[in-house]
Amino acid sequence: MNRLEMSDHEWFRLLPQLKNITGICIGNLDNLRRFIAAVLWILRSGAQWRTLPKSYGKWNSVFKRFSRWCEIGVWDRLLKNLSHSTL
């Protein structure tokens, strides 16, 4: 597997954590997974938002959602919850 892609195991571990966070819209699970994968692609590759491959969606839409999640503390909560959960 490409190290820049999220595995099914990672996704199924992350999904329940996302569902427990208030203030975010889960919506379509395929779109949510694509958004998370896009964010991980940016973080892992170190690329600029504008270079996000189109297969992940419009870079500006992904960036705006990422920013909203930053503002309401979604990433902090995910990190805290996942770092305290058992593998």
MMTF fields as JSON, N, C-alpha, C and O atoms, coordinates in Angstrom:
{
  "mmtfVersion": "1.0.0",
  "mmtfProducer": "UNKNOWN",
  "numBonds": 347,
  "numAtoms": 348,
  "numGroups": 87,
  "numChains": 1,
  "numModels": 1,
  "chainsPerModel": [1],
  "groupsPerChain": [87],
  "chainIdList": ["A"],
  "bondAtomList": [4, 2, 8, 6, 12, 10, 16, 14, 20, 18, 24, 22, 28, 26, 32, 30, 36, 34, 40, 38, 44, 42, 48, 46, 52, 50, 56, 54, 60, 58, 64, 62, 68, 66, 72, 70, 76, 74, 80, 78, 84, 82, 88, 86, 92, 90, 96, 94, 100, 98, 104, 102, 108, 106, 112, 110, 116, 114, 120, 118, 124, 122, 128, 126, 132, 130, 136, 134, 140, 138, 144, 142, 148, 146, 152, 150, 156, 154, 160, 158, 164, 162, 168, 166, 172, 170, 176, 174, 180, 178, 184, 182, 188, 186, 192, 190, 196, 194, 200, 198, 204, 202, 208, 206, 212, 210, 216, 214, 220, 218, 224, 222, 228, 226, 232, 230, 236, 234, 240, 238, 244, 242, 248, 246, 252, 250, 256, 254, 260, 258, 264, 262, 268, 266, 272, 270, 276, 274, 280, 278, 284, 282, 288, 286, 292, 290, 296, 294, 300, 298, 304, 302, 308, 306, 312, 310, 316, 314, 320, 318, 324, 322, 328, 326, 332, 330, 336, 334, 340, 338, 344, 342],
  "bondOrderList": [1, 1, 1, 1, 1, 1, 1, 1, 1, 1, 1, 1, 1, 1, 1, 1, 1, 1, 1, 1, 1, 1, 1, 1, 1, 1, 1, 1, 1, 1, 1, 1, 1, 1, 1, 1, 1, 1, 1, 1, 1, 1, 1, 1, 1, 1, 1, 1, 1, 1, 1, 1, 1, 1, 1, 1, 1, 1, 1, 1, 1, 1, 1, 1, 1, 1, 1, 1, 1, 1, 1, 1, 1, 1, 1, 1, 1, 1, 1, 1, 1, 1, 1, 1, 1, 1],
  "groupList": [{"groupName": "MET", "atomNameList": ["N", "CA", "C", "O"], "elementList": ["N", "C", "C", "O"], "formalChargeList": [0, 0, 0, 0], "bondAtomList": [1, 0, 2, 1, 3, 2], "bondOrderList": [1, 1, 2], "singleLetterCode": "M", "chemCompType": "L-PEPTIDE LINKING"}, {"groupName": "ASN", "atomNameList": ["N", "CA", "C", "O"], "elementList": ["N", "C", "C", "O"], "formalChargeList": [0, 0, 0, 0], "bondAtomList": [1, 0, 2, 1, 3, 2], "bondOrderList": [1, 1, 2], "singleLetterCode": "N", "chemCompType": "L-PEPTIDE LINKING"}, {"groupName": "ARG", "atomNameList": ["N", "CA", "C", "O"], "elementList": ["N", "C", "C", "O"], "formalChargeList": [0, 0, 0, 0], "bondAtomList": [1, 0, 2, 1, 3, 2], "bondOrderList": [1, 1, 2], "singleLetterCode": "R", "chemCompType": "L-PEPTIDE LINKING"}, {"groupName": "LEU", "atomNameList": ["N", "CA", "C", "O"], "elementList": ["N", "C", "C", "O"], "formalChargeList": [0, 0, 0, 0], "bondAtomList": [1, 0, 2, 1, 3, 2], "bondOrderList": [1, 1, 2], "singleLetterCode": "L", "chemCompType": "L-PEPTIDE LINKING"}, {"groupName": "GLU", "atomNameList": ["N", "CA", "C", "O"], "elementList": ["N", "C", "C", "O"], "formalChargeList": [0, 0, 0, 0], "bondAtomList": [1, 0, 2, 1, 3, 2], "bondOrderList": [1, 1, 2], "singleLetterCode": "E", "chemCompType": "L-PEPTIDE LINKING"}, {"groupName": "SER", "atomNameList": ["N", "CA", "C", "O"], "elementList": ["N", "C", "C", "O"], "formalChargeList": [0, 0, 0, 0], "bondAtomList": [1, 0, 2, 1, 3, 2], "bondOrderList": [1, 1, 2], "singleLetterCode": "S", "chemCompType": "L-PEPTIDE LINKING"}, {"groupName": "ASP", "atomNameList": ["N", "CA", "C", "O"], "elementList": ["N", "C", "C", "O"], "formalChargeList": [0, 0, 0, 0], "bondAtomList": [1, 0, 2, 1, 3, 2], "bondOrderList": [1, 1, 2], "singleLetterCode": "D", "chemCompType": "L-PEPTIDE LINKING"}, {"groupName": "HIS", "atomNameList": ["N", "CA", "C", "O"], "elementList": ["N", "C", "C", "O"], "formalChargeList": [0, 0, 0, 0], "bondAtomList": [1, 0, 2, 1, 3, 2], "bondOrderList": [1, 1, 2], "singleLetterCode": "H", "chemCompType": "L-PEPTIDE LINKING"}, {"groupName": "TRP", "atomNameList": ["N", "CA", "C", "O"], "elementList": ["N", "C", "C", "O"], "formalChargeList": [0, 0, 0, 0], "bondAtomList": [1, 0, 2, 1, 3, 2], "bondOrderList": [1, 1, 2], "singleLetterCode": "W", "chemCompType": "L-PEPTIDE LINKING"}, {"groupName": "PHE", "atomNameList": ["N", "CA", "C", "O"], "elementList": ["N", "C", "C", "O"], "formalChargeList": [0, 0, 0, 0], "bondAtomList": [1, 0, 2, 1, 3, 2], "bondOrderList": [1, 1, 2], "singleLetterCode": "F", "chemCompType": "L-PEPTIDE LINKING"}, {"groupName": "PRO", "atomNameList": ["N", "CA", "C", "O"], "elementList": ["N", "C", "C", "O"], "formalChargeList": [0, 0, 0, 0], "bondAtomList": [1, 0, 2, 1, 3, 2], "bondOrderList": [1, 1, 2], "singleLetterCode": "P", "chemCompType": "L-PEPTIDE LINKING"}, {"groupName": "GLN", "atomNameList": ["N", "CA", "C", "O"], "elementList": ["N", "C", "C", "O"], "formalChargeList": [0, 0, 0, 0], "bondAtomList": [1, 0, 2, 1, 3, 2], "bondOrderList": [1, 1, 2], "singleLetterCode": "Q", "chemCompType": "L-PEPTIDE LINKING"}, {"groupName": "LYS", "atomNameList": ["N", "CA", "C", "O"], "elementList": ["N", "C", "C", "O"], "formalChargeList": [0, 0, 0, 0], "bondAtomList": [1, 0, 2, 1, 3, 2], "bondOrderList": [1, 1, 2], "singleLetterCode": "K", "chemCompType": "L-PEPTIDE LINKING"}, {"groupName": "ILE", "atomNameList": ["N", "CA", "C", "O"], "elementList": ["N", "C", "C", "O"], "formalChargeList": [0, 0, 0, 0], "bondAtomList": [1, 0, 2, 1, 3, 2], "bondOrderList": [1, 1, 2], "singleLetterCode": "I", "chemCompType": "L-PEPTIDE LINKING"}, {"groupName": "THR", "atomNameList": ["N", "CA", "C", "O"], "elementList": ["N", "C", "C", "O"], "formalChargeList": [0, 0, 0, 0], "bondAtomList": [1, 0, 2, 1, 3, 2], "bondOrderList": [1, 1, 2], "singleLetterCode": "T", "chemCompType": "L-PEPTIDE LINKING"}, {"groupName": "GLY", "atomNameList": ["N", "CA", "C", "O"], "elementList": ["N", "C", "C", "O"], "formalChargeList": [0, 0, 0, 0], "bondAtomList": [1, 0, 2, 1, 3, 2], "bondOrderList": [1, 1, 2], "singleLetterCode": "G", "chemCompType": "PEPTIDE LINKING"}, {"groupName": "CYS", "atomNameList": ["N", "CA", "C", "O"], "elementList": ["N", "C", "C", "O"], "formalChargeList": [0, 0, 0, 0], "bondAtomList": [1, 0, 2, 1, 3, 2], "bondOrderList": [1, 1, 2], "singleLetterCode": "C", "chemCompType": "L-PEPTIDE LINKING"}, {"groupName": "ALA", "atomNameList": ["N", "CA", "C", "O"], "elementList": ["N", "C", "C", "O"], "formalChargeList": [0, 0, 0, 0], "bondAtomList": [1, 0, 2, 1, 3, 2], "bondOrderList": [1, 1, 2], "singleLetterCode": "A", "chemCompType": "L-PEPTIDE LINKING"}, {"groupName": "VAL", "atomNameList": ["N", "CA", "C", "O"], "elementList": ["N", "C", "C", "O"], "formalChargeList": [0, 0, 0, 0], "bondAtomList": [1, 0, 2, 1, 3, 2], "bondOrderList": [1, 1, 2], "singleLetterCode": "V", "chemCompType": "L-PEPTIDE LINKING"}, {"groupName": "TYR", "atomNameList": ["N", "CA", "C", "O"], "elementList": ["N", "C", "C", "O"], "formalChargeList": [0, 0, 0, 0], "bondAtomList": [1, 0, 2, 1, 3, 2], "bondOrderList": [1, 1, 2], "singleLetterCode": "Y", "chemCompType": "L-PEPTIDE LINKING"}],
  "groupTypeList": [0, 1, 2, 3, 4, 0, 5, 6, 7, 4, 8, 9, 2, 3, 3, 10, 11, 3, 12, 1, 13, 14, 15, 13, 16, 13, 15, 1, 3, 6, 1, 3, 2, 2, 9, 13, 17, 17, 18, 3, 8, 13, 3, 2, 5, 15, 17, 11, 8, 2, 14, 3, 10, 12, 5, 19, 15, 12, 8, 1, 5, 18, 9, 12, 2, 9, 5, 2, 8, 16, 4, 13, 15, 18, 8, 6, 2, 3, 3, 12, 1, 3, 5, 7, 5, 14, 3],
  "groupIdList": [1, 2, 3, 4, 5, 6, 7, 8, 9, 10, 11, 12, 13, 14, 15, 16, 17, 18, 19, 20, 21, 22, 23, 24, 25, 26, 27, 28, 29, 30, 31, 32, 33, 34, 35, 36, 37, 38, 39, 40, 41, 42, 43, 44, 45, 46, 47, 48, 49, 50, 51, 52, 53, 54, 55, 56, 57, 58, 59, 60, 61, 62, 63, 64, 65, 66, 67, 68, 69, 70, 71, 72, 73, 74, 75, 76, 77, 78, 79, 80, 81, 82, 83, 84, 85, 86, 87],
  "secStructList": [7, 7, 6, 6, 1, 7, 7, 2, 2, 2, 2, 2, 2, 2, 2, 2, 2, 2, 2, 6, 7, 6, 6, 7, 7, 7, 7, 7, 2, 2, 2, 2, 2, 2, 2, 2, 2, 2, 2, 2, 2, 2, 2, 2, 2, 7, 7, 7, 4, 4, 4, 7, 7, 4, 4, 4, 7, 7, 2, 2, 2, 2, 2, 2, 2, 2, 2, 2, 2, 2, 2, 6, 6, 2, 2, 2, 2, 2, 2, 2, 2, 2, 2, 2, 1, 7, 7],
  "xCoordList": [0.844, 0.0, 0.878, 1.951, 0.417, 1.087, 1.019, -0.055, 2.146, 2.164, 1.385, 1.096, 1.046, 0.276, -1.231, -2.007, -1.645, -3.067, -3.462, -2.648, -4.708, -5.242, -5.745, -6.479, -5.351, -5.8, -7.23, -7.735, -7.866, -9.211, -9.168, -10.076, -8.127, -7.983, -7.938, -8.613, -7.156, -7.071, -8.419, -8.836, -9.096, -10.383, -11.419, -12.135, -11.493, -12.491, -12.156, -13.03, -10.935, -10.564, -10.913, -11.275, -10.802, -11.056, -12.546, -12.972, -13.332, -14.74, -15.546, -16.269, -15.459, -16.231, -15.823, -16.655, -14.556, -14.085, -14.734, -15.153, -14.816, -15.43, -16.92, -17.444, -17.585, -19.023, -19.327, -20.437, -18.378, -18.578, -18.285, -18.502, -17.807, -17.473, -18.666, -19.151, -19.129, -20.257, -19.751, -18.604, -20.632, -20.299, -19.775, -19.5, -19.628, -19.197, -20.272, -21.002, -20.352, -21.313, -20.598, -19.633, -21.075, -20.491, -20.935, -20.102, -22.218, -22.741, -22.397, -22.436, -22.067, -21.724, -20.368, -19.375, -20.328, -19.094, -17.97, -16.799, -18.317, -17.282, -16.638, -15.422, -17.473, -16.933, -16.101, -15.078, -16.549, -15.789, -14.428, -13.411, -14.414, -13.137, -12.218, -11.011, -12.784, -11.968, -11.395, -10.249, -12.187, -11.7, -10.554, -9.522, -10.721, -9.67, -8.422, -7.305, -8.619, -7.485, -6.774, -5.548, -7.532, -6.932, -6.073, -4.959, -6.595, -5.844, -4.568, -3.493, -4.694, -3.516, -2.509, -1.301, -2.994, -2.092, -1.284, -0.073, -1.954, -1.268, -0.243, 0.903, -0.647, 0.255, 1.442, 2.57, 1.206, 2.273, 3.204, 4.401, 2.664, 3.495, 4.2, 5.245, 3.624, 4.194, 3.901, 4.509, 2.961, 2.628, 1.737, 1.16, 1.641, 0.735, -0.684, -0.89, -1.658, -3.055, -3.408, -4.145, -2.888, -3.223, -2.767, -3.251, -1.846, -1.341, -2.063, -1.671, -3.102, -3.873, -4.424, -5.071, -4.18, -4.722, -6.242, -6.927, -6.757, -8.194, -9.025, -10.213, -8.423, -9.163, -9.625, -10.516, -9.029, -9.42, -10.488, -10.992, -10.83, -11.814, -11.151, -9.947, -11.939, -11.421, -10.561, -10.991, -9.354, -8.412, -8.963, -8.762, -9.659, -10.143, -11.261, -11.341, -12.109, -13.171, -12.583, -13.028, -11.579, -10.91, -10.234, -10.325, -9.557, -8.862, -9.844, -9.576, -10.978, -11.965, -12.522, -12.67, -12.828, -13.339, -12.263, -12.551, -11.029, -9.904, -9.791, -9.622, -9.884, -9.784, -10.919, -10.698, -12.138, -13.281, -13.063, -13.335, -12.577, -12.314, -11.213, -11.25, -10.242, -9.194, -9.811, -9.51, -10.67, -11.278, -12.116, -12.141, -12.798, -13.657, -12.963, -13.588, -11.708, -10.908, -11.077, -10.776, -11.551, -11.759, -10.445, -10.375, -9.429, -8.143, -7.54, -6.971, -7.661, -7.147, -7.882, -7.264, -9.205, -9.989, -9.666, -9.558, -9.511, -9.153, -7.811, -7.666, -6.846, -5.516, -5.576, -4.98, -6.294, -6.408, -7.108, -6.638, -8.228, -8.975, -8.196, -8.196, -7.538, -6.803, -5.539, -5.116, -4.931, -3.711, -4.002, -3.111, -5.24, -5.621, -6.336, -6.591, -6.659, -7.366, -6.352, -5.178, -6.831, -5.961, -5.939, -6.914, -4.833, -4.705, -5.423, -5.406],
  "yCoordList": [-1.193, 0.0, 1.241, 1.26, 2.252, 3.548, 4.173, 4.243, 4.621, 5.177, 6.484, 6.936, 7.091, 8.327, 8.072, 9.01, 6.821, 6.486, 5.896, 5.281, 6.094, 5.581, 4.149, 3.883, 3.251, 1.86, 1.73, 2.606, 0.62, 0.348, 0.229, 0.698, -0.392, -0.531, 0.848, 1.074, 1.752, 3.108, 3.812, 4.478, 3.666, 4.311, 3.806, 4.6, 2.485, 1.92, 2.196, 2.112, 2.514, 2.93, 4.407, 4.804, 5.204, 6.637, 6.98, 7.915, 6.251, 6.582, 6.705, 7.689, 5.761, 5.923, 7.178, 7.811, 7.525, 8.744, 9.977, 10.891, 9.997, 11.125, 11.232, 12.332, 10.107, 10.111, 10.632, 11.101, 10.562, 11.024, 12.508, 13.036, 13.174, 14.596, 15.433, 15.341, 16.248, 17.127, 18.341, 18.764, 18.88, 20.091, 19.855, 20.813, 18.583, 18.318, 17.509, 16.736, 17.701, 16.972, 15.776, 15.935, 14.584, 13.372, 13.216, 13.004, 13.318, 13.216, 11.892, 10.843, 11.941, 10.773, 10.228, 10.956, 8.959, 8.379, 8.32, 8.461, 8.113, 8.097, 9.476, 9.592, 10.525, 11.885, 12.24, 12.916, 11.777, 12.022, 11.34, 11.933, 10.099, 9.383, 10.074, 10.17, 10.55, 11.248, 12.545, 12.898, 13.251, 14.467, 14.149, 14.819, 13.139, 12.756, 12.331, 12.695, 11.562, 11.127, 12.322, 12.325, 13.332, 14.533, 15.267, 15.694, 15.408, 16.072, 15.288, 15.87, 13.977, 13.153, 13.246, 13.247, 13.324, 13.458, 14.749, 14.752, 15.837, 17.12, 17.027, 17.442, 16.487, 16.402, 15.493, 15.827, 14.359, 13.393, 13.814, 13.529, 14.486, 14.87, 16.204, 16.46, 17.062, 18.386, 19.338, 20.403, 18.946, 19.754, 20.938, 20.977, 21.887, 23.016, 22.568, 21.639, 23.243, 22.887, 22.91, 22.048, 23.886, 24.035, 22.851, 22.665, 22.056, 20.91, 19.606, 18.535, 19.695, 18.507, 17.858, 18.533, 16.564, 15.902, 16.029, 15.961, 16.212, 16.422, 15.242, 15.399, 14.064, 12.882, 13.033, 12.307, 13.968, 14.22, 15.308, 15.563, 15.933, 17.009, 18.347, 18.419, 19.391, 20.741, 21.164, 21.095, 21.598, 21.911, 22.961, 22.867, 23.965, 25.048, 24.576, 25.017, 23.694, 23.14, 22.29, 22.36, 21.487, 20.666, 21.559, 21.312, 22.594, 23.521, 24.225, 24.353, 24.682, 25.376, 24.459, 24.873, 23.22, 22.277, 21.975, 21.911, 21.789, 21.567, 22.728, 22.515, 23.943, 25.14, 25.225, 25.577, 24.902, 24.902, 23.885, 24.166, 22.72, 21.692, 22.136, 21.8, 22.881, 23.431, 24.388, 24.323, 25.272, 26.295, 25.705, 26.248, 24.603, 24.029, 22.901, 22.264, 22.654, 21.714, 20.241, 19.378, 19.946, 18.55, 17.774, 16.668, 18.339, 17.631, 17.383, 16.32, 18.354, 18.176, 17.043, 16.217, 17.012, 15.956, 14.583, 13.602, 14.522, 13.247, 12.751, 11.58, 13.629, 13.249, 12.763, 11.743, 13.493, 13.103, 11.746, 10.875, 11.568, 10.321, 9.136, 8.063, 9.318, 8.211, 7.877, 6.721, 8.873, 8.603, 7.903, 7.278, 8.0, 7.34, 6.014, 5.284, 5.702, 4.438, 3.307, 3.532, 2.11, 0.952, 0.506, 0.685, -0.07, -0.523, -1.793, -2.299],
  "zCoordList": [0.0, 0.0, 0.0, 0.603, -0.669, -0.702, 0.69, 1.288, 1.2, 2.56, 2.676, 3.784, 1.549, 1.579, 1.658, 1.841, 1.523, 1.552, 2.901, 3.589, 3.258, 4.513, 4.289, 3.337, 5.159, 5.042, 5.564, 6.267, 5.205, 5.729, 7.245, 7.931, 7.767, 9.222, 9.89, 10.894, 9.341, 9.897, 9.816, 10.764, 8.689, 8.492, 9.504, 10.114, 9.677, 10.585, 12.052, 12.914, 12.327, 13.685, 13.909, 15.017, 12.863, 12.95, 12.923, 13.602, 12.161, 11.951, 13.248, 13.4, 14.187, 15.426, 16.206, 16.857, 16.137, 16.81, 16.186, 16.897, 14.868, 14.167, 14.497, 14.673, 14.577, 14.863, 16.259, 16.507, 17.168, 18.542, 18.739, 19.83, 17.725, 17.845, 17.431, 16.304, 18.362, 18.053, 17.276, 17.419, 16.461, 15.727, 14.326, 13.602, 13.921, 12.547, 11.843, 12.464, 10.549, 9.733, 9.121, 8.375, 9.441, 8.88, 7.428, 6.547, 7.176, 5.818, 5.157, 5.799, 3.894, 3.104, 3.557, 3.561, 3.934, 4.47, 3.436, 3.787, 2.169, 1.128, 0.986, 0.836, 1.035, 0.942, 2.168, 2.061, 3.337, 4.563, 4.496, 4.855, 4.036, 3.93, 2.928, 3.151, 1.835, 0.833, 1.421, 1.143, 2.228, 2.881, 3.836, 3.805, 4.681, 5.623, 4.853, 5.22, 3.786, 2.967, 2.343, 2.232, 1.936, 1.354, 2.383, 2.08, 3.59, 4.655, 4.963, 5.106, 5.061, 5.322, 4.184, 4.422, 2.956, 1.81, 1.922, 1.7, 2.265, 2.439, 3.56, 3.391, 4.697, 5.851, 5.588, 5.951, 4.966, 4.726, 3.603, 3.646, 2.604, 1.451, 1.66, 1.061, 2.52, 2.718, 1.569, 1.462, 0.707, -0.474, -0.093, 0.994, -0.999, -0.817, -1.149, -1.93, -0.543, -0.777, -2.256, -2.736, -2.971, -4.392, -5.238, -6.354, -4.721, -5.488, -5.135, -5.598, -4.328, -3.965, -5.236, -6.037, -5.433, -6.631, -6.705, -5.684, -7.899, -8.09, -7.616, -7.337, -7.519, -7.059, -5.609, -5.17, -4.86, -3.476, -3.362, -2.268, -4.449, -4.427, -4.707, -4.954, -4.668, -4.916, -3.733, -2.582, -4.027, -2.948, -2.006, -0.795, -2.537, -1.697, -0.764, 0.382, -1.245, -0.399, 0.723, 1.869, 0.381, 1.391, 2.413, 3.616, 1.946, 2.849, 3.786, 4.981, 3.252, 4.08, 5.169, 6.319, 4.804, 5.806, 6.842, 8.037, 6.389, 7.302, 8.29, 9.491, 7.781, 8.63, 9.639, 10.798, 9.201, 10.124, 11.243, 12.41, 10.879, 11.881, 12.836, 14.019, 12.34, 13.223, 14.232, 15.424, 13.753, 14.607, 15.734, 16.839, 15.464, 16.505, 17.277, 18.125, 17.001, 17.786, 17.447, 18.272, 16.253, 15.863, 15.861, 16.395, 15.276, 15.162, 16.542, 16.79, 17.432, 18.798, 19.51, 20.182, 19.358, 20.008, 19.436, 20.172, 18.108, 17.493, 18.001, 18.354, 18.035, 18.51, 19.951, 20.298, 20.78, 22.186, 22.32, 23.051, 21.616, 21.716, 21.174, 21.777, 20.051, 19.464, 20.226, 20.248, 20.85, 21.601, 22.926, 23.502, 23.414, 24.654, 24.439, 25.396, 23.198, 22.943, 22.785, 22.49, 22.985, 22.844, 21.392, 20.662, 20.984, 19.599, 19.347, 18.225]
}
